[in-house]
Amino acid sequence: MAVLSAGTAHAQAPQSSFGHYQPAATYDGMASSSRYVEMRDGVKLAIRVDRPTRNGQPVDGRFPVIWHHTLSISQQTADGAGERVSDYRRIQELTRYGYVVVQVARRGNGQSTGVRRGYHDRNEAQDAFDMTQWLASQPWSDGKVGVYGCSNTGDAAMHVMTMRPPALKAVFAGCFSWNKYDAFRRGGIFAQWGTGPTRTIEDDMKVSPVDGDENKVILRQAAEEHQLSTPLYDMWKQLPYRDSWSSLVASRFWAEGSASSYADQIRLGGVPLYIQGGWNDELRDQAFIAHANIPGSRVVIGPWKHCNSDDFALLEEMHRFYDRYLKGIETGVEKDAPIHYFTVNAAPGTEWRATTDWPLRQTQMRAFFLDGAKLSAAAGRGKPVTFTANYDVKCPDAGSGSQVQPCHVAGNGVSMAGAVLPADTEVTGNAIADLWISADQPDANVFAYLEDVGPDGAVHVVTEGRLKASLRKEAPSPWKMPAGVPWHRAYKEDAQPLKPGEAVRLHFDMMPTSWVFRKGHRMQITVTGSDHRERARDIATPPRITVYFDRAHASSVALPVIPAKGG
């Protein structure tokens, strides 16, 4: 076989634009093999290598490598019978275009041996450095390495960046956390689906073994070692504050496991980063915060759930990105505006927009005052409304796991709708809740939802925010935040218990969105004391919460309204 160098597969750049990139394939398939790679402490990481083939035989060449720091090298290539295959699970198709694609099971997971201490801890980060450099040195590698991942593997991709391996040249990361506390304890509340993997020996023994371990001897060793891993759900419960110490990992783990703690290293590395988010993903705010703190990064965000991209050609956009930074092909990706976002309910053909600024320059923050019955342009016109948090709230059609969605439950909390809209109205950015509440207990979890009410009365949750009342104290953020978004340090010493009947101000953001409320619809704000996604509630008895609307306690929500063109 002739030895090929990187870039040989494409003599000229193919036609390229946002979401469209279809160069001709040079190779006819891929050949897979797996093995163990020993780390500095004797832990064996399982890897699967997919290489380009011609006529069914691996091409004896050097290619850029794209790798995935995942939970098992037995990566599925489909989401289930009849379901669309995730573009993250199709990335092996890039072998046909002159890439080597590698799956690496993180220590304490899948076929790899070792114990998972935390979740994206410094052990995993050092493994990522070592693995990146090892991949760059292999005979089928040209020395240029990219990383990809989404969800927990998106976090893993970010942690590769924190280590600054010299061979790392490009990262594509989706639906990850910039700061773990703000993602997994949003507002100080445990109401997030992800607490990491928990598997039995039997579960681990079902995965395919590494080549040469067909009798599953090493796999058995790995499965038994995995049982010594930190119970992640128990660890999360130990960490109610941003500065909480976990005895399970001997660390203030929100800091150790957060990419935000290593922002300077990421910036010093200067590696191109492309971020994917989804308007229906609980981590969407993290995409814009990461973008604000990492110069040169790019964002694509659509009307998607966690790690989905629906009918958008995400793999083509990934391919376009990697060809530019791993092969040096002028695909034009770096000339695009850094942020592409989809506006839901926009006129057909205008849904995808591009911007260099977030928030958008034309944003007008418009306050809508609450009066207990409706939204009003004037403050101080309502009497207090009291309700008991409903700990039995159910949302049977909200989905499950990473795909779970918020939902409106009639009668849960207090709902206030505005007037029927005389024209389409676009809201793009972060809404800001400014509520006055009291409770009959020292604490309360408060949730606020922005909702779209159709002419038929159907209610759709557009976006949401939340805050534990005792953690309401605001502070300057240690990293850049989108303009106008409040931040809460949430250290233990910042906790301010409520006093029965004493009104306090809760000032917090709702997660970003881009949504057109259509003519004839109404905007609605719902405030509750519970959410169906809450886990391990730390307020045992449902509190009675009072929301205030008088002039001295004018509760409101400011919406980022985008003026229509031409006024």
Secondary structure, DSSP 8 states (H G I E B T S, - for coil): -----TTTT-SS---EETTEE-----S-EEEEEEEEEE-TTS-EEEEEEEEEEETTEE--S-EEEEEEEES-SS--S-SSTTS---GGGGGGGGGGGT-EEEEEE-TTSTT--S---SSS-HHHHHHHHHHHHHHHTSTTEEEEEEEEEETHHHHHHHHHHHH--TTEEEEEEES--SSHHHHHSGGG----S-------HHHHHTS---TT-TT-HHHHHHHHHHTTS--HHHHHHT--STT--BTTTTB-HHHHT-GGGGHHHHHHHT--EEEEEETTSTTHHHHHHHHHHSTT-EEEEES--TT--TTS-HHHHHHHHHHHHHS----SGGGS-SEEEE-BT--TT--EEEES-SS-TT-EEEEEEE-SSBEESSSS----EEEE--TT---TTS--GGG------TTSSEEEE----SS-EEEEE--EEEEEEEESSS--EEEEEEEEE-TT--EEEEEEEEEEGGG------SS---TT-------GGG-----TT--EEEEEE---EEEEE-TT-EEEEEEES--TT--S-S--S--EEEE--SGGG--EEEEEEE--TT-
